[in-house]
Amino acid sequence: MFTDHQLQLRERFLSAPVSPAPAPWRPVFRPRPAVPIGGLLGIGFAADPATGRDLVMIVSQDGHGVLDGTTGAVLARDRDPDPDVCDPTGPFLTCPGLGPLAGVQVRIAGLHGGGLHATTADGWTLDVVSPDWPHQRVLLSTDGGLCHGPAGGCWWHIHHITHATPRAAGFSPSGGTLAIATSADLTLLTRSEGRQRRSASFNDLT
């Protein structure tokens, strides 16, 4: 039995159209905000040891890769990782990094479990809700996830997952990058300065 409040929330979420995330957030990839990645298993964030910029490590059935979280540029790609370490393992679900993250164990959230940051230090919150399960909606808010009032005020329905299985959604530890990963694609939003990259297939990101 649903309470009146729960029913009101459900109707509020169902009626909210998909809209762009508010400033200062912007998509990393253009013109399509999502990059197709077939067989995506999980993603993880790590800081570039040299610059401190957000890096995104991708684990998929087609190998591993590391992207710049601000520009989307591919910094490293391994199409044939060591089978003994290619899947997230251990109590922290880590994979060995590559490229600028060589020698770093990166925590991966996705098919095997784990999760990304749901909040930032300055008050942004990300929630994934399912008012019309099995479809899922990604909500970005500034009121701690309470989602008061109509969409577009203090919360936004920024992504609707209908075509694939969700893997992970959340912020980088710095709070400067937001990722939404499914079994079929990756969406990145950033609020850091950087040149946007034209969308492409992950297999083309070399």
Backbone hydrogen bonds in HBPLUS format (Angstrom, degrees):
<---DONOR---> <-ACCEPTOR-->    atom                        ^
c    i                          cat <-CA-CA->   ^        H-A-AA   ^      H-
h    n   atom  resd res      DA  || num        DHA   H-A  angle D-A-AA Bond
n    s   type  num  typ     dist DA aas  dist angle  dist       angle   num
A0007-LEU N   A0003-THR O   3.00 MM   4  6.30 158.4  2.05 152.3 158.2     1
A0008-GLN N   A0004-ASP O   2.91 MM   4  6.14 152.2  1.99 148.4 156.1     2
A0009-LEU N   A0005-HIS O   2.96 MM   4  6.23 157.0  2.01 148.8 154.8     3
A0010-ARG N   A0006-GLN O   2.95 MM   4  6.18 161.4  1.98 147.5 152.7     4
A0011-GLU N   A0007-LEU O   3.04 MM   4  6.25 164.8  2.06 147.6 151.0     5
A0012-ARG N   A0008-GLN O   2.91 MM   4  6.08 149.9  2.00 143.7 152.8     6
A0013-PHE N   A0009-LEU O   2.87 MM   4  6.15 158.5  1.91 156.8 161.4     7
A0014-LEU N   A0010-ARG O   2.91 MM   4  6.11 161.4  1.95 151.9 157.5     8
A0015-SER N   A0011-GLU O   3.04 MM   4  6.05 147.2  2.15 141.5 148.9     9
A0016-ALA N   A0013-PHE O   3.31 MM   3  5.30 150.3  2.41  98.6 107.0    10
A0019-SER N   A0157-HIS O   2.84 MM 138  5.99 155.2  1.90 153.3 160.8    11
A0025-TRP N   A0022-PRO O   2.93 MM   3  5.81 139.4  2.09 135.9 134.1    12
A0026-ARG N   A0190-THR O   2.94 MM 164  5.57 142.7  2.08 147.3 158.5    13
A0190-THR N   A0026-ARG O   2.89 MM 164  5.57 161.4  1.93 158.9 161.8    14
A0028-VAL N   A0188-LEU O   2.97 MM 160  5.55 167.2  1.99 144.1 142.4    15
A0197-ARG N   A0028-VAL O   3.08 MM 169  6.37 156.8  2.13 163.8 167.9    16
A0030-ARG N   A0197-ARG O   2.92 MM 167  6.16 144.8  2.04 141.4 149.0    17
A0199-SER N   A0030-ARG O   2.50 MM 169  5.25 145.1  1.62 130.0 140.6    18
A0035-VAL N   A0186-LEU O   2.82 MM 151  5.25 161.9  1.85 147.3 148.9    19
A0186-LEU N   A0035-VAL O   2.93 MM 151  5.25 146.3  2.05 136.9 147.4    20
A0202-PHE N   A0036-PRO O   3.02 MM 166  6.13 156.1  2.08 172.6 174.7    21
A0037-ILE N   A0184-ALA O   2.69 MM 147  5.13 165.8  1.71 124.4 129.1    22
A0061-GLN N   A0039-GLY O   2.95 MM  22  5.12 144.7  2.08 124.2 135.3    23
A0040-LEU N   A0183-SER O   3.16 MM 143  4.66 146.3  2.28 121.3 120.9    24
A0041-LEU N   A0059-VAL O   2.80 MM  18  5.55 158.2  1.84 145.2 151.1    25
A0111-LEU N   A0041-LEU O   2.79 MM  70  5.41 169.4  1.80 169.2 172.8    26
A0042-GLY N   A0059-VAL O   3.13 MM  17  5.27 150.3  2.23 148.5 147.6    27
A0059-VAL N   A0042-GLY O   2.91 MM  17  5.27 166.1  1.93 163.1 158.5    28
A0043-ILE N   A0109-ALA O   3.01 MM  66  5.56 152.1  2.09 151.1 150.4    29
A0109-ALA N   A0043-ILE O   2.79 MM  66  5.56 169.6  1.80 157.3 153.8    30
A0044-GLY N   A0057-MET O   2.92 MM  13  5.13 141.7  2.07 141.9 150.1    31
A0057-MET N   A0044-GLY O   2.77 MM  13  5.13 167.6  1.79 154.2 158.1    32
A0046-ALA N   A0055-LEU O   3.08 MM   9  5.32 150.0  2.17 141.8 145.6    33
A0055-LEU N   A0046-ALA O   2.80 MM   9  5.32 151.3  1.88 161.7 171.5    34
A0048-ASP N   A0053-ARG O   2.83 MM   5  5.25 160.0  1.87 150.2 157.1    35
A0052-GLY N   A0048-ASP O   2.70 MM   4  4.68 151.2  1.78 138.3 145.2    36
A0069-GLY N   A0054-ASP O   2.82 MM  15  5.14 157.1  1.87 145.9 146.1    37
A0056-VAL N   A0067-LEU O   2.87 MM  11  5.09 163.7  1.90 146.9 152.2    38
A0067-LEU N   A0056-VAL O   2.80 MM  11  5.09 161.7  1.84 148.0 153.3    39
A0058-ILE N   A0065-GLY O   2.76 MM   7  5.10 165.1  1.78 149.5 154.5    40
A0065-GLY N   A0058-ILE O   3.01 MM   7  5.10 144.7  2.14 140.7 146.2    41
A0060-SER N   A0063-GLY O   2.93 MM   3  5.28 154.4  2.00 151.5 159.3    42
A0063-GLY N   A0060-SER O   3.10 MM   3  5.28 160.7  2.14 111.7 112.7    43
A0064-HIS N   A0078-ASP O   2.80 MM  14  5.15 154.1  1.87 152.2 153.8    44
A0078-ASP N   A0064-HIS O   2.87 MM  14  5.15 171.4  1.88 150.1 150.1    45
A0066-VAL N   A0076-ALA O   2.98 MM  10  5.16 155.7  2.04 141.4 140.4    46
A0075-LEU N   A0066-VAL O   2.80 MM   9  5.54 166.9  1.82 158.1 162.1    47
A0068-ASP N   A0073-ALA O   2.84 MM   5  5.27 153.3  1.91 148.9 158.0    48
A0072-GLY N   A0068-ASP O   2.73 MM   4  4.97 147.7  1.83 141.7 150.3    49
A0085-VAL N   A0082-ASP O   3.02 MM   3  5.62 156.7  2.07 118.8 125.5    50
A0086-CYS N   A0082-ASP O   2.96 MM   4  5.72 108.9  2.48 151.0 169.0    51
A0089-THR N   A0094-THR O   3.17 MM   5  5.55 159.3  2.22 138.6 137.2    52
A0094-THR N   A0089-THR O   3.04 MM   5  5.55 147.5  2.14 154.4 145.4    53
A0093-LEU N   A0090-GLY O   3.19 MM   3  5.24 167.3  2.20 108.8 112.6    54
A0108-ILE N   A0093-LEU O   2.85 MM  15  5.86 171.6  1.85 168.2 167.0    55
A0095-CYS N   A0106-VAL O   2.94 MM  11  5.38 146.9  2.05 139.4 147.6    56
A0106-VAL N   A0095-CYS O   2.84 MM  11  5.38 165.3  1.86 162.6 157.5    57
A0097-GLY N   A0104-VAL O   2.70 MM   7  5.25 155.3  1.76 164.5 173.1    58
A0101-LEU N   A0098-LEU O   3.00 MM   3  4.89 158.1  2.04 123.9 120.4    59
A0102-ALA N   A0099-GLY O   3.08 MM   3  5.36 159.8  2.12 119.9 118.9    60
A0104-VAL N   A0101-LEU O   2.96 MM   3  5.39 151.8  2.04 142.1 141.2    61
A0110-GLY N   A0113-GLY O   2.92 MM   3  5.33 161.3  1.96 145.1 151.3    62
A0113-GLY N   A0110-GLY O   3.01 MM   3  5.33 156.9  2.06 112.3 119.8    63
A0171-PHE N   A0117-HIS O   2.77 MM  54  4.99 162.1  1.80 142.4 147.1    64
A0126-LEU N   A0118-ALA O   2.88 MM   8  5.25 157.1  1.94 155.1 157.2    65
A0120-THR N   A0124-TRP O   2.96 MM   4  5.28 137.9  2.14 148.3 151.1    66
A0123-GLY N   A0120-THR O   3.22 MM   3  5.55 163.7  2.25 115.4 114.2    67
A0125-THR N   A0141-SER O   2.94 MM  16  5.21 151.0  2.02 148.0 151.2    68
A0141-SER N   A0125-THR O   2.90 MM  16  5.21 157.8  1.95 150.0 155.3    69
A0127-ASP N   A0139-LEU O   2.90 MM  12  5.11 159.2  1.94 147.7 154.3    70
A0139-LEU N   A0127-ASP O   2.73 MM  12  5.11 170.9  1.74 158.1 161.4    71
A0129-VAL N   A0137-ARG O   2.90 MM   8  5.32 159.5  1.94 154.3 157.6    72
A0137-ARG N   A0129-VAL O   2.83 MM   8  5.32 166.5  1.84 159.4 164.1    73
A0135-HIS N   A0132-ASP O   3.20 MM   3  5.73 146.9  2.32 129.3 121.9    74
A0136-GLN N   A0161-ILE O   3.01 MM  25  5.06 163.8  2.04 142.5 147.6    75
A0161-ILE N   A0136-GLN O   2.68 MM  25  5.06 167.1  1.70 166.4 167.5    76
A0138-VAL N   A0159-HIS O   2.82 MM  21  5.06 170.9  1.83 150.9 153.2    77
A0158-ILE N   A0138-VAL O   2.99 MM  20  5.90 134.9  2.20 156.4 169.7    78
A0140-LEU N   A0156-TRP O   2.92 MM  16  5.28 161.0  1.96 154.1 158.8    79
A0156-TRP N   A0140-LEU O   2.77 MM  16  5.28 149.6  1.87 152.4 162.8    80
A0142-THR N   A0154-CYS O   2.86 MM  12  5.41 154.5  1.93 159.7 160.6    81
A0152-GLY N   A0155-TRP O   2.71 MM   3  5.68 173.6  1.72 173.6 175.3    82
A0183-SER N   A0165-THR O   2.80 MM  18  5.26 134.7  2.01 140.1 154.8    83
A0167-ARG N   A0181-ALA O   2.80 MM  14  5.32 161.9  1.84 144.8 140.5    84
A0168-ALA N   A0181-ALA O   3.19 MM  13  5.18 160.2  2.23 130.9 134.0    85
A0181-ALA N   A0168-ALA O   2.76 MM  13  5.18 178.0  1.76 171.2 171.0    86
A0170-GLY N   A0179-ALA O   2.99 MM   9  5.59 155.4  2.05 153.3 160.2    87
A0179-ALA N   A0170-GLY O   2.87 MM   9  5.59 170.3  1.88 166.0 167.3    88
A0172-SER N   A0177-THR O   2.89 MM   5  5.35 147.1  2.00 148.6 150.8    89
A0175-GLY N   A0172-SER O   2.88 MM   3  5.15 142.9  2.01 108.8 120.3    90
A0191-ARG N   A0176-GLY O   3.08 MM  15  5.55 146.8  2.19 156.3 157.4    91
A0178-LEU N   A0189-LEU O   2.77 MM  11  4.98 162.5  1.80 149.9 151.7    92
A0189-LEU N   A0178-LEU O   2.80 MM  11  4.98 158.9  1.85 150.2 155.3    93
A0180-ILE N   A0187-THR O   2.91 MM   7  5.07 153.4  1.98 147.5 151.8    94
A0187-THR N   A0180-ILE O   2.91 MM   7  5.07 161.3  1.94 145.0 151.2    95
A0182-THR N   A0185-ASP O   2.96 MM   3  5.40 171.6  1.97 163.8 164.0    96
A0204-ASP N   A0201-SER O   2.85 MM   3  5.11 141.4  2.00 104.1 116.2    97
A0205-LEU N   A0202-PHE O   3.09 MM   3  5.07 149.5  2.19  99.2 108.5    98
A0206-THR N   A0204-ASP O   2.92 MM   2  5.72 122.3  2.27 112.5  95.9    99
